[in-house]
Amino acid sequence: MLPEPSPIELARDFDRERLATWVEERLDEMAAAATRAIWQAVPPYRTSGLEAEVTAHCRQIFAVFAQTVRERRDPDLGDFPQTIGHAERRVEVGVALADFLKAFRIGQLTMWESLQAFPADGAEREAVLIALVAHVMRTIEVGSSAAAAAYHQAQQYRIADLERTQRDTLERLLDGQALLDQHRATLAHAGLSGVGTGDTSYVVIVVTPGTEARSAFTDHAPGMFVIRHHELVGLVPADADVERAVKELHAAGVDAVVGVSLTHEGHASAPDAYREALLAHDTLEGAPGLLAFDAISPLSYLVRRPDPTVRKLVRPEILGFFTDDLAADGVYADSLEAYVAHDLNAKDAARALHVHVNTVYYRLERIATKTGADLHRFEDVVELLVGVRAVRLP
């Protein structure tokens, strides 16, 4: 008398065709049950609008299970081509990777619960369950790997596409060009839908170093951000917490230089907003911090941004003196600017420069002697400041 076959032997020999057919006849029922379980256990899916799409995905995965059972083989990555499209839609609606994978596992566990109703008795049932446990686990393992890889790929494509569309939109705004539908859609995605119609107040920011600053601003200041040359240019709602982003950067050891424009409405004023933010940024002269355009005085604007014509109006002896000074160590230019910045108070200027007050007096007297300027006359002081700026800037 031949011995009874062991459960392991039965697991190899049970009627796989019958099981595969049984599963295929119940694909719709099982997929619906899996979707209900996912909606109950994974909150982000409840507002995703993807219920029909998730049901279709579950059905596809369960069909792969049935097919590989029939073919007596393990699932492989090639069995999950549809997962790429499903991952793209999860990324589009903001479902996180962890939630995507959790939903996948819940779907597989729901399938396992359904499989336990497969009609078999005694040793055959035991053999079927042993075989199915292993096959379900392999399906979960391979399917999860396919889902994670597809999600990562979709996310990278999404980021690249978003950067491209944001850059194109920002360039059109700064060039004063008309916006097309795709540019308005990009603004809407960034929470700036009203910019195109003048219904949303916004500011433009210019930040350096741009690459290091980007993550802090995208975390704390919703809007549109583009790396443009070496700087980060952002168009953000007027009530965005720009100061918090700067503090985050400082805490992380990043000395950001940030210029902020006036508040604007409507895309037509974007070029002006950018120029204001750039001027505020450049006024800081590389010193870490945040400066809003409306904090710049008219005098500061004039002496910090001289055009080529202004240089022609400054006396040659002033330009010559500061050209030589800045070619050396620039102590006279620094002392003059500190003196003016501290309301013509030599003691305060000395403290800021970390020198003795007599040193400041000596330098100011030498400036007056060499340039013929009277530091007690407002117009002479302004001319000296313009001369320093004209020499400092290209």
Disulfide bonds with the S-S distance in Angstrom:
none
